[in-house]
Amino acid sequence: MKLKKQNLVGGFNRYRLVITLGLAVLLPAAALIYVNFSQLRSFQRDKVLEALIRRDFQEALALYEKKMNKAMYKKVDETRELFPSADADVAEKEHKLDEILSRCSCLTHAFIFDGDDVVFQTQPSQRDDKYVRDERDHMVDSYHAWFSTKTEMKTLVETLHQRPLNIGFNSFQTTRADGPGFLLTGLFFLPADDRTIVAGVTFDPCYMKSEFLPNMLDDFVKEKNAEQSGNSRAMMIYRADQMDGREIKPMVATVGWGEGKPEVTRKLDDVFHGLALGIKFEGTSVEAMGHTWIRNSFIILGFLSLMIVGGLVLTKHMVSKEMAVAKLKSDFVSNVSHELRTPLALIRLYAETLELGRITTQEKKHQYYRIIRKESERLTALINNILDFSRIEAGHKEYEFRETDIADLVRNTLDSYRYQIEQQGFALEEAIDSDLPAVRVDREAIARALVNLVNNALKYSQDEKYLGVKLYRDNGSVKLEVADRGIGIARRDQAKIFEKFYRAGDPLVHNTKGSGLGLSLVRHITEAHGGEIEVESSPGTGSKFIMSLPLVAAPPQVSSSNAIH
Ligand code: ADP
């Protein structure tokens, strides 16, 4: 009945532990892991990361276009300041325009269209270039035709008035000795009261290709890479009229561009009409990055999940262990109080009976005295065990080793128990070798160990009441054996019985009084003498405890902090 109740309590506690662990830790952890996994899966499915990077790229390209435009507007505006006034004569205008061209090698042409008066100056160093000459003729003709048409002129006036700084841009493809070039012209009006004078500057395609555009791209990439760690960005500019589907050939690209398609492109339509910007990551693609990120996230999540599960298993293990110790302790308290109460009650009962003088026969009186002595001996043994145990636990237990005739010690100890052993109907078989050398031991401790072993043999025997005590020399040690033919000990319990508070699950053990301290003391005492304790037992046939004490000189002095495990 008692056993059942304990099991119920243990089971209930374990059930509560499982519920607490489950509700407080496992459920939230599992929910978190599940949410993260499904989030990652949806990231993978919807390519969220890729879309985010692409949007970031698009925003960056829009910003870069604005910056390029701003730089170009500024350049044209600065040159406009240097233009001659509307009423200057042709020679003066030519002179001023030449001055502008010599100041800025980035310009190929500078011109003023004042009705039919056209001043069109070309960079002196390029004037002999056939391509530049053809280009100039073409420009003079087409601009003249354009600016002479009234309706076209009206549109131009309206357009320029709406543009920032009243500057407009006109671009087309040209050809130079080294291939096609991007020819960009900035147009503006020269202030005049009565007529519309269109002026402008044309940028050298070589300057655009080898200086302006590469510098701009490098600045963008450097600035972005400096503010963001991770993969570097690469950029390029290409002609927007390249056929879709064909591999895009960059006109200008940053150093890290390498091979491959841009991730995001943007056709430029204000200043740099006809060109397009492209951007990507250096040496990798957004898709590959997405894959790697997802894979790494899955690995990290998997690892974290494993750690959570490991932590839970460990916690459960630890808590179960603590609970087992707590249970052992509570069993210990109830066992000890029980064990104290019985001898005390007996002593009181017999002492009171004697005091009342009701016992007349001498023999009966003797019997009562013997019972009182026996019970008080049991009490003393128990209290000694508890005291020793608490000393050991507190680290205060000290041993006093002295040269001892161990055969004598064993014999004397047995003598004081002989009567009790025989009273209980046990056959005592002694085989004590008297020829043993003196051993350095703590007498009291060794006697206590022997008493504990003998007591156990008596307690845990049922039908066959046999007690065998042997003391003999075995190589370098003295062995003390205590054997019985009692209930025996199951194999799985054999290592545990030496732990403090541990008592085997056998019903006889539960019905027998005990504290679970005896064997842990025996082990501590043996180890303090530099020896070891073993048990040989099988259920139903009996047990044999063998304590070996080394013969060599003095046993190691055990440090007082040697607590019982
Ligand atoms: P206690 O006897 O007070 O319970 P011990 O530490 O002396 O504590 O013993 C621990 C357990 O080992 C006992 O509860 C019992 O289950 C088992 N045991 C010890 N000695 C014997 C023995 N001679 N025969 C069978 N079981 C034993």
Boltz pocket constraint, residues with backbone or C-beta under 6 A from the ligand:
constraints:
  - pocket:
      binder: B
      contacts: [[A, 452], [A, 453], [A, 456], [A, 457], [A, 460], [A, 484], [A, 486], [A, 487], [A, 488], [A, 489], [A, 497], [A, 499], [A, 502], [A, 503], [A, 504], [A, 505], [A, 509], [A, 513], [A, 514], [A, 515], [A, 516], [A, 517], [A, 518], [A, 519], [A, 520], [A, 543]]
      max_distance: 6.0
